[in-house]
Amino acid sequence: MKALTTKRTMSELNFQWFTLLLVGIVLTFVGVWTLASPTESYLNLSVAFGFSILAAGVLEMVFSLMFRKRVLTWKWNLAFGGIDLFVGSYLALYPSVTMLLIPYVIGFWMLVRSFLAIGSAIDMRSQKGLRWRLILYTGIITTLLSLTVLSHPIIGRVGIISYIGLSFVAFGIYHIYLSLIVKNWKRNT
């Protein structure tokens, strides 16, 4: 993936693929939990989302800073990690306010992240042998889900929670799949 990276050492690739896998597992778990418990209170949901988004932001910022000399798009990763850190902190610290705003906050966050997934897929498309289509489809599906959440915030908690849960699962799949691609780079270098 020349457009995104330069040559990496084995230890860097080990850390990178494992970090992406960890983020993917966390996001997938939160999505499945959300789908399995749609009647949970908004208060618990906003706190859980807050901490998961905060954790994803911290991990992404650590990744971008560790590989700033080797990843050409590290500033974008740092910026998106900062957005995640801010959104996650807000959701975790102010759950009562978040209960009213959660469809908008989560919907906007999902939209931003889906654009990053689509951009990654477009970058990967130019590299032969990489399976970029799944990442593109995940980004498109998540864009549609986030636009649905943003355009219909009062359709009911279950509907919004279902869209949010599906989006978290899609982001989890995106990160897990990307981690497997990076792990395969390790084998090929």
C-alpha positions as CSV (number, residue, x, y, z in Angstrom):
1,M,0.0,0.0,0.0
2,K,2.5,2.6,-1.1
3,A,0.0,5.4,-1.0
4,L,-0.5,5.0,2.7
5,T,2.8,3.5,3.9
6,T,6.5,3.1,3.4
7,K,8.7,0.2,4.4
8,R,8.0,-1.1,7.9
9,T,9.9,-3.2,10.4
10,M,8.4,-6.5,11.6
11,S,7.7,-5.2,15.1
12,E,5.9,-2.2,13.7
13,L,3.7,-4.4,11.6
14,N,3.0,-6.7,14.6
15,F,1.8,-3.7,16.6
16,Q,-0.2,-2.1,13.8
17,W,-2.2,-5.2,12.8
18,F,-2.8,-6.1,16.5
19,T,-4.0,-2.5,17.2
20,L,-6.4,-2.6,14.3
21,L,-7.7,-6.0,15.3
22,L,-8.2,-4.8,18.9
23,V,-10.2,-1.7,17.7
24,G,-12.2,-4.0,15.4
25,I,-13.0,-6.4,18.2
26,V,-14.1,-3.6,20.6
27,L,-16.3,-1.9,18.0
28,T,-17.9,-5.2,16.9
29,F,-18.5,-6.2,20.5
30,V,-20.2,-2.8,21.2
31,G,-22.3,-3.2,18.1
32,V,-23.4,-6.7,18.9
33,W,-24.2,-5.7,22.5
34,T,-26.2,-2.7,21.2
35,L,-28.2,-5.0,18.9
36,A,-28.8,-7.6,21.6
37,S,-30.0,-5.0,24.2
38,P,-32.0,-2.4,22.3
39,T,-34.1,-1.5,25.3
40,E,-31.2,-0.5,27.5
41,S,-31.4,3.0,28.8
42,Y,-29.9,5.8,26.8
43,L,-27.8,6.7,29.9
44,N,-26.0,3.3,29.9
45,L,-25.7,3.4,26.1
46,S,-24.2,6.8,26.0
47,V,-21.6,6.0,28.6
48,A,-20.7,2.7,26.9
49,F,-20.4,4.4,23.5
50,G,-18.4,7.2,25.1
51,F,-15.8,4.9,26.5
52,S,-15.6,2.7,23.4
53,I,-15.2,5.8,21.1
54,L,-12.6,7.3,23.6
55,A,-10.6,4.0,23.5
56,A,-10.7,3.9,19.7
57,G,-9.5,7.5,19.6
58,V,-6.6,6.9,22.0
59,L,-5.5,3.8,20.1
60,E,-5.7,5.6,16.7
61,M,-3.7,8.5,18.1
62,V,-1.0,6.2,19.5
63,F,-0.8,4.4,16.2
64,S,-0.5,7.7,14.2
65,L,2.2,9.1,16.5
66,M,4.2,5.8,16.6
67,F,4.3,5.6,12.8
68,R,4.4,9.2,11.9
69,K,7.7,8.7,10.1
70,R,6.4,5.7,8.2
71,V,2.8,6.4,7.4
72,L,2.1,9.2,5.0
73,T,-1.4,9.8,6.2
74,W,-0.5,9.9,9.9
75,K,-1.9,13.4,10.4
76,W,-5.3,12.3,9.2
77,N,-5.2,9.3,11.6
78,L,-4.2,11.7,14.4
79,A,-7.0,14.1,13.5
80,F,-9.6,11.4,13.4
81,G,-8.2,9.9,16.6
82,G,-8.6,13.4,18.2
83,I,-12.2,13.6,17.0
84,D,-12.9,10.2,18.5
85,L,-11.2,11.3,21.8
86,F,-13.3,14.4,22.0
87,V,-16.6,12.7,21.1
88,G,-15.9,9.8,23.4
89,S,-15.0,12.1,26.3
90,Y,-18.1,14.2,25.8
91,L,-20.3,11.2,25.7
92,A,-18.7,9.6,28.8
93,L,-18.6,12.8,30.9
94,Y,-22.1,14.3,30.1
95,P,-24.5,11.3,29.7
96,S,-27.6,13.3,30.7
97,V,-27.1,15.8,27.9
98,T,-26.0,13.1,25.6
99,M,-29.3,11.3,26.0
100,L,-30.9,14.1,24.1
101,L,-28.1,14.4,21.5
102,I,-27.0,10.9,21.0
103,P,-28.6,10.3,17.6
104,Y,-26.8,13.5,16.3
105,V,-23.5,12.9,18.0
106,I,-23.2,9.3,17.1
107,G,-24.6,9.8,13.6
108,F,-22.1,12.6,12.8
109,W,-19.3,10.5,14.3
110,M,-20.3,7.5,12.1
111,L,-20.5,9.7,9.0
112,V,-17.0,11.0,9.6
113,R,-15.6,7.5,10.1
114,S,-17.4,6.1,7.1
115,F,-15.7,8.7,4.9
116,L,-12.4,7.6,6.3
117,A,-13.2,4.0,5.3
118,I,-14.2,5.0,1.8
119,G,-11.0,7.1,1.5
120,S,-8.9,4.1,2.7
121,A,-10.6,1.8,0.1
122,I,-9.9,4.3,-2.7
123,D,-6.3,4.5,-1.7
124,M,-6.0,0.7,-1.5
125,R,-7.7,0.3,-5.0
126,S,-4.5,1.4,-6.7
127,Q,-2.5,-1.4,-5.1
128,K,-2.7,-4.7,-6.9
129,G,-3.8,-7.7,-5.0
130,L,-5.4,-5.9,-2.1
131,R,-9.1,-6.6,-1.4
132,W,-10.3,-3.1,-1.1
133,R,-14.0,-3.7,-2.1
134,L,-15.1,-5.0,1.3
135,I,-13.8,-1.8,2.9
136,L,-15.5,0.3,0.3
137,Y,-18.8,-1.5,0.7
138,T,-18.5,-1.2,4.5
139,G,-17.9,2.6,4.2
140,I,-20.8,3.0,1.9
141,I,-23.2,1.0,4.1
142,T,-22.0,2.9,7.2
143,T,-22.5,6.2,5.3
144,L,-26.1,5.2,4.5
145,L,-26.8,4.1,8.1
146,S,-25.3,7.3,9.6
147,L,-27.4,9.5,7.2
148,T,-30.5,7.5,8.3
149,V,-29.7,8.2,12.0
150,L,-29.0,11.9,11.3
151,S,-32.2,12.4,9.2
152,H,-34.6,10.5,11.5
153,P,-33.5,11.0,15.1
154,I,-37.0,10.7,16.5
155,I,-38.1,7.4,14.9
156,G,-37.6,5.7,18.2
157,R,-34.9,4.4,20.4
158,V,-35.0,0.9,19.0
159,G,-34.6,2.0,15.4
160,I,-31.8,4.4,16.2
161,I,-30.0,2.0,18.4
162,S,-30.3,-0.7,15.7
163,Y,-28.7,1.6,13.1
164,I,-26.0,2.5,15.6
165,G,-25.4,-1.1,16.5
166,L,-25.1,-2.1,12.8
167,S,-22.7,0.8,12.2
168,F,-20.5,-0.3,15.0
169,V,-20.5,-3.9,13.7
170,A,-19.6,-2.6,10.2
171,F,-16.7,-0.5,11.6
172,G,-15.5,-3.5,13.6
173,I,-15.5,-5.6,10.5
174,Y,-13.7,-2.9,8.6
175,H,-10.9,-2.7,11.3
176,I,-10.7,-6.5,11.6
177,Y,-10.4,-7.0,7.8
178,L,-7.8,-4.2,7.6
179,S,-5.8,-5.8,10.4
180,L,-5.7,-9.1,8.4
181,I,-4.5,-7.2,5.3
182,V,-1.7,-5.6,7.4
183,K,-0.9,-9.0,9.0
184,N,-0.5,-10.4,5.5
185,W,1.9,-7.6,4.6
186,K,4.0,-8.9,7.5
187,R,4.2,-12.3,5.9
188,N,5.1,-10.8,2.5
189,T,7.9,-8.5,3.7
